[in-house]
């Protein structure tokens, strides 16, 4: 349904997207996840043909977004974070107006309107002005206009923003029902939203795809967490030497050290780690199995990005300092 290849987009000196590539198959529910400023909104605007990329290619249903923009837009339903509703219009009048704008043939409009209204449970509110509806029902109206023309692709930007807990649950259920007939991209920065609604997640950080995986695959990965008391020797080297250890991360704690050990293929390394701790006489405080959640993966990725950005900033600052003090540079060269 969607193929994005080496997509880049900049706003002046700010690069919003950097070589983004991914594929989305028909019928998938994709969570486009990332913090504010990660490039999610830019990505959606490019997908819908609202923005043109600087580089790269995007196809939707086999059509190029740049050269076949109108045909692509006919296949897309879009719910922005703040849907442009008309508060003085009734729900029915608004949806009728959208049907005309979408150029749905008059003979097909009653069936399309009826199906969209039933799908969003708006039957009892058709004659009410939109301005009198609750936030949750206004969001339903926004979804109704997005699916009115029965799109192959539904794009939702923060669909549960500002909703109360009950309304959030209702909108989640609604999106999953709509996914029976459409491919869905759900953009959000709320991790629980993706876990409750989506099958697969694409994580954008600083305009780059940092992760692309099915949620079931993420949750299938388990780590062994080892906590040693203060005064224990560094166990990193020994843990990395364990058979089946794929990755070892060490974290200092206020009263000791913590190690996260990932086994290749999801193997449970706790028995081997316990034997190692016993052999080395490590002051063992805790040894547990920890299932990696979406939150764990997201936090790991954001931490890595922050460290990389900090290192890059330090290198640039060092170069600027050298440029601004040429005498120091000449002195170093003479030495």
VENMOCOR-V520287 format. One line per field, one symbol per residue. phi: phi as a letter, one per 20 degrees, with the letter a starting at -180 (. if undefined). psi: psi as a letter, one per 30 degrees, with the letter a starting at -180 (. if undefined). burial: + if it has 16 or more other ideal C-beta (glycine too) atoms within 10 Angstrom, else -. A space follows every 50 residues. Layout:
phi->???
psi->???
burial->???
//
This chain:
phi->.ccdclecbcdmeeeecclfbaccefnfddeedrfgnfofffgfffgenf deffbncccclndfffecgfffffeddcdfgdffedfeefgfffffffff fflfggfefgfffffffffdldgecfeefffeefgfffffffffffdgel ffcddcdlfdfmeegfffffffffffffffdcfcddeadefffffeddeb cdddclmcfebbbfffffffecceddcdfgnfffegffffeffnfebccd cfcgcrcccdddefmmfeeggffffffffelfffdabbecffefffffff fffffffffffffffffffffffecffffffffff
psi->ekjkjhkkkljbfkjekjhkklkklkfljkjjkllkgfgeeeeeeeefge kklellkkkkhgkkeefheeeefffkkkjlejkiljfflleeeeeeeeee efhkkeffeeeeeeeeeeeghgeggefkkefflleeeeeeeeeeffgegi lfkkkkjhfgkglleeeeeeeeeeeeefffflkkkjklgjefeeefelfl kkkkkhgkjfkjlkeeeeffkklkkkkklkfklkgeeeeffkkfkekkkk kklfhbkkkjkkkkggkjgeeeeeeeeeefhkikekjlkjkkleeeeeee eeeeeeeeeeeeeeeeeeeeeeefifeeeeeeee.
burial->++-+--+-+-----++++-+-+-+---+++++++---++++++++++++- +-+--+-++++-+-+--+---++-++++++--+-+---+++--+++-++- -+-+----+--++--++-++-+--+----+--+--++++++++++++++- +-++++++++--+---++-+++-++--++--++++++++-+-++++++++ +++++++++++---+--+--++++++++---+--+--++--+--++-+-- ------+-+++++-----++-++--++----+-++-+----+-+-+++-- ++--+------------------------------
//
